[in-house]
Amino acid sequence: MGNVAILIPLMALLIPIVAIVMTNWAKVRNRQLDIMERGGFDLGQEAEAKIAKLEARVAVLERIATDKRLTLADEINQLKG
């Protein structure tokens, strides 16, 4: 009977805490979904330039990785320089 007496006040405290946490979590999740629907966020010109540069580098690396020519070593050396 002593264990049950401890559980009743514990449950009385946990129920509102869980309700508050879940409410806040739902609000955050709704904000995330709203941001995703609007297309994310605006990066800035500097970030967009970096992304474009990285995409170009990845394209070159993909081409080199799939290229079977003998000049592969030469192209890799050009990228290092």
PyMOL commands that place a pseudoatom at each C-alpha (Angstrom):
pseudoatom trace, name=CA, resn=MET, resi=1, chain=A, elem=C, hetatm=0, pos=[0.000, 0.000, 0.000]
pseudoatom trace, name=CA, resn=GLY, resi=2, chain=A, elem=C, hetatm=0, pos=[2.977, 2.336, 0.649]
pseudoatom trace, name=CA, resn=ASN, resi=3, chain=A, elem=C, hetatm=0, pos=[4.144, 2.174, -2.975]
pseudoatom trace, name=CA, resn=VAL, resi=4, chain=A, elem=C, hetatm=0, pos=[0.718, 3.155, -4.286]
pseudoatom trace, name=CA, resn=ALA, resi=5, chain=A, elem=C, hetatm=0, pos=[0.669, 6.163, -1.973]
pseudoatom trace, name=CA, resn=ILE, resi=6, chain=A, elem=C, hetatm=0, pos=[3.903, 7.413, -3.570]
pseudoatom trace, name=CA, resn=LEU, resi=7, chain=A, elem=C, hetatm=0, pos=[2.702, 6.778, -7.141]
pseudoatom trace, name=CA, resn=ILE, resi=8, chain=A, elem=C, hetatm=0, pos=[-0.442, 8.900, -6.871]
pseudoatom trace, name=CA, resn=PRO, resi=9, chain=A, elem=C, hetatm=0, pos=[1.336, 12.248, -6.219]
pseudoatom trace, name=CA, resn=LEU, resi=10, chain=A, elem=C, hetatm=0, pos=[4.060, 11.293, -8.677]
pseudoatom trace, name=CA, resn=MET, resi=11, chain=A, elem=C, hetatm=0, pos=[1.506, 10.733, -11.430]
pseudoatom trace, name=CA, resn=ALA, resi=12, chain=A, elem=C, hetatm=0, pos=[-0.248, 13.956, -10.466]
pseudoatom trace, name=CA, resn=LEU, resi=13, chain=A, elem=C, hetatm=0, pos=[3.012, 15.813, -11.114]
pseudoatom trace, name=CA, resn=LEU, resi=14, chain=A, elem=C, hetatm=0, pos=[4.027, 13.924, -14.257]
pseudoatom trace, name=CA, resn=ILE, resi=15, chain=A, elem=C, hetatm=0, pos=[0.782, 14.344, -16.192]
pseudoatom trace, name=CA, resn=PRO, resi=16, chain=A, elem=C, hetatm=0, pos=[0.972, 18.175, -16.459]
pseudoatom trace, name=CA, resn=ILE, resi=17, chain=A, elem=C, hetatm=0, pos=[4.705, 18.063, -17.187]
pseudoatom trace, name=CA, resn=VAL, resi=18, chain=A, elem=C, hetatm=0, pos=[4.200, 15.624, -20.046]
pseudoatom trace, name=CA, resn=ALA, resi=19, chain=A, elem=C, hetatm=0, pos=[1.295, 17.705, -21.364]
pseudoatom trace, name=CA, resn=ILE, resi=20, chain=A, elem=C, hetatm=0, pos=[3.431, 20.882, -21.392]
pseudoatom trace, name=CA, resn=VAL, resi=21, chain=A, elem=C, hetatm=0, pos=[6.339, 19.143, -23.122]
pseudoatom trace, name=CA, resn=MET, resi=22, chain=A, elem=C, hetatm=0, pos=[4.101, 17.601, -25.775]
pseudoatom trace, name=CA, resn=THR, resi=23, chain=A, elem=C, hetatm=0, pos=[2.346, 20.921, -26.435]
pseudoatom trace, name=CA, resn=ASN, resi=24, chain=A, elem=C, hetatm=0, pos=[5.656, 22.698, -26.953]
pseudoatom trace, name=CA, resn=TRP, resi=25, chain=A, elem=C, hetatm=0, pos=[6.940, 19.869, -29.126]
pseudoatom trace, name=CA, resn=ALA, resi=26, chain=A, elem=C, hetatm=0, pos=[3.841, 20.106, -31.314]
pseudoatom trace, name=CA, resn=LYS, resi=27, chain=A, elem=C, hetatm=0, pos=[4.332, 23.867, -31.725]
pseudoatom trace, name=CA, resn=VAL, resi=28, chain=A, elem=C, hetatm=0, pos=[7.963, 23.402, -32.750]
pseudoatom trace, name=CA, resn=ARG, resi=29, chain=A, elem=C, hetatm=0, pos=[7.033, 20.664, -35.208]
pseudoatom trace, name=CA, resn=ASN, resi=30, chain=A, elem=C, hetatm=0, pos=[4.335, 22.872, -36.748]
pseudoatom trace, name=CA, resn=ARG, resi=31, chain=A, elem=C, hetatm=0, pos=[6.862, 25.685, -37.180]
pseudoatom trace, name=CA, resn=GLN, resi=32, chain=A, elem=C, hetatm=0, pos=[9.271, 23.281, -38.872]
pseudoatom trace, name=CA, resn=LEU, resi=33, chain=A, elem=C, hetatm=0, pos=[6.549, 22.152, -41.264]
pseudoatom trace, name=CA, resn=ASP, resi=34, chain=A, elem=C, hetatm=0, pos=[5.628, 25.772, -42.050]
pseudoatom trace, name=CA, resn=ILE, resi=35, chain=A, elem=C, hetatm=0, pos=[9.253, 26.575, -42.865]
pseudoatom trace, name=CA, resn=MET, resi=36, chain=A, elem=C, hetatm=0, pos=[9.509, 23.507, -45.082]
pseudoatom trace, name=CA, resn=GLU, resi=37, chain=A, elem=C, hetatm=0, pos=[6.323, 24.493, -46.934]
pseudoatom trace, name=CA, resn=ARG, resi=38, chain=A, elem=C, hetatm=0, pos=[7.640, 28.001, -47.578]
pseudoatom trace, name=CA, resn=GLY, resi=39, chain=A, elem=C, hetatm=0, pos=[10.753, 26.559, -49.209]
pseudoatom trace, name=CA, resn=GLY, resi=40, chain=A, elem=C, hetatm=0, pos=[13.211, 26.757, -46.366]
pseudoatom trace, name=CA, resn=PHE, resi=41, chain=A, elem=C, hetatm=0, pos=[15.081, 29.936, -45.744]
pseudoatom trace, name=CA, resn=ASP, resi=42, chain=A, elem=C, hetatm=0, pos=[17.039, 32.434, -47.783]
pseudoatom trace, name=CA, resn=LEU, resi=43, chain=A, elem=C, hetatm=0, pos=[20.740, 31.552, -47.904]
pseudoatom trace, name=CA, resn=GLY, resi=44, chain=A, elem=C, hetatm=0, pos=[22.580, 34.662, -48.922]
pseudoatom trace, name=CA, resn=GLN, resi=45, chain=A, elem=C, hetatm=0, pos=[24.660, 35.305, -51.968]
pseudoatom trace, name=CA, resn=GLU, resi=46, chain=A, elem=C, hetatm=0, pos=[27.907, 34.149, -50.356]
pseudoatom trace, name=CA, resn=ALA, resi=47, chain=A, elem=C, hetatm=0, pos=[26.428, 30.808, -49.298]
pseudoatom trace, name=CA, resn=GLU, resi=48, chain=A, elem=C, hetatm=0, pos=[24.830, 30.284, -52.709]
pseudoatom trace, name=CA, resn=ALA, resi=49, chain=A, elem=C, hetatm=0, pos=[28.178, 30.998, -54.400]
pseudoatom trace, name=CA, resn=LYS, resi=50, chain=A, elem=C, hetatm=0, pos=[29.907, 28.448, -52.164]
pseudoatom trace, name=CA, resn=ILE, resi=51, chain=A, elem=C, hetatm=0, pos=[27.235, 25.856, -52.926]
pseudoatom trace, name=CA, resn=ALA, resi=52, chain=A, elem=C, hetatm=0, pos=[27.599, 26.456, -56.677]
pseudoatom trace, name=CA, resn=LYS, resi=53, chain=A, elem=C, hetatm=0, pos=[31.386, 26.103, -56.413]
pseudoatom trace, name=CA, resn=LEU, resi=54, chain=A, elem=C, hetatm=0, pos=[31.058, 22.856, -54.446]
pseudoatom trace, name=CA, resn=GLU, resi=55, chain=A, elem=C, hetatm=0, pos=[28.536, 21.475, -56.934]
pseudoatom trace, name=CA, resn=ALA, resi=56, chain=A, elem=C, hetatm=0, pos=[30.971, 22.188, -59.779]
pseudoatom trace, name=CA, resn=ARG, resi=57, chain=A, elem=C, hetatm=0, pos=[33.775, 20.430, -57.911]
pseudoatom trace, name=CA, resn=VAL, resi=58, chain=A, elem=C, hetatm=0, pos=[31.587, 17.413, -57.222]
pseudoatom trace, name=CA, resn=ALA, resi=59, chain=A, elem=C, hetatm=0, pos=[30.655, 17.221, -60.909]
pseudoatom trace, name=CA, resn=VAL, resi=60, chain=A, elem=C, hetatm=0, pos=[34.354, 17.184, -61.867]
pseudoatom trace, name=CA, resn=LEU, resi=61, chain=A, elem=C, hetatm=0, pos=[35.120, 14.522, -59.284]
pseudoatom trace, name=CA, resn=GLU, resi=62, chain=A, elem=C, hetatm=0, pos=[32.209, 12.374, -60.488]
pseudoatom trace, name=CA, resn=ARG, resi=63, chain=A, elem=C, hetatm=0, pos=[33.451, 12.659, -64.060]
pseudoatom trace, name=CA, resn=ILE, resi=64, chain=A, elem=C, hetatm=0, pos=[36.979, 11.692, -63.025]
pseudoatom trace, name=CA, resn=ALA, resi=65, chain=A, elem=C, hetatm=0, pos=[35.756, 8.777, -60.920]
pseudoatom trace, name=CA, resn=THR, resi=66, chain=A, elem=C, hetatm=0, pos=[33.796, 7.328, -63.831]
pseudoatom trace, name=CA, resn=ASP, resi=67, chain=A, elem=C, hetatm=0, pos=[36.422, 8.120, -66.495]
pseudoatom trace, name=CA, resn=LYS, resi=68, chain=A, elem=C, hetatm=0, pos=[38.476, 5.162, -67.719]
pseudoatom trace, name=CA, resn=ARG, resi=69, chain=A, elem=C, hetatm=0, pos=[41.004, 7.088, -69.813]
pseudoatom trace, name=CA, resn=LEU, resi=70, chain=A, elem=C, hetatm=0, pos=[44.760, 6.954, -69.244]
pseudoatom trace, name=CA, resn=THR, resi=71, chain=A, elem=C, hetatm=0, pos=[44.933, 10.703, -68.571]
pseudoatom trace, name=CA, resn=LEU, resi=72, chain=A, elem=C, hetatm=0, pos=[43.165, 10.286, -65.259]
pseudoatom trace, name=CA, resn=ALA, resi=73, chain=A, elem=C, hetatm=0, pos=[46.375, 10.932, -63.301]
pseudoatom trace, name=CA, resn=ASP, resi=74, chain=A, elem=C, hetatm=0, pos=[46.984, 14.132, -65.276]
pseudoatom trace, name=CA, resn=GLU, resi=75, chain=A, elem=C, hetatm=0, pos=[43.515, 15.473, -64.487]
pseudoatom trace, name=CA, resn=ILE, resi=76, chain=A, elem=C, hetatm=0, pos=[43.920, 14.671, -60.808]
pseudoatom trace, name=CA, resn=ASN, resi=77, chain=A, elem=C, hetatm=0, pos=[47.233, 16.517, -60.756]
pseudoatom trace, name=CA, resn=GLN, resi=78, chain=A, elem=C, hetatm=0, pos=[45.596, 19.525, -62.426]
pseudoatom trace, name=CA, resn=LEU, resi=79, chain=A, elem=C, hetatm=0, pos=[42.978, 19.623, -59.688]
pseudoatom trace, name=CA, resn=LYS, resi=80, chain=A, elem=C, hetatm=0, pos=[45.673, 19.574, -56.997]
pseudoatom trace, name=CA, resn=GLY, resi=81, chain=A, elem=C, hetatm=0, pos=[47.432, 22.550, -58.546]
for i in range(1, 81): cmd.bond("trace and resi %d" % i, "trace and resi %d" % (i + 1))
show_as sticks, trace
zoom trace
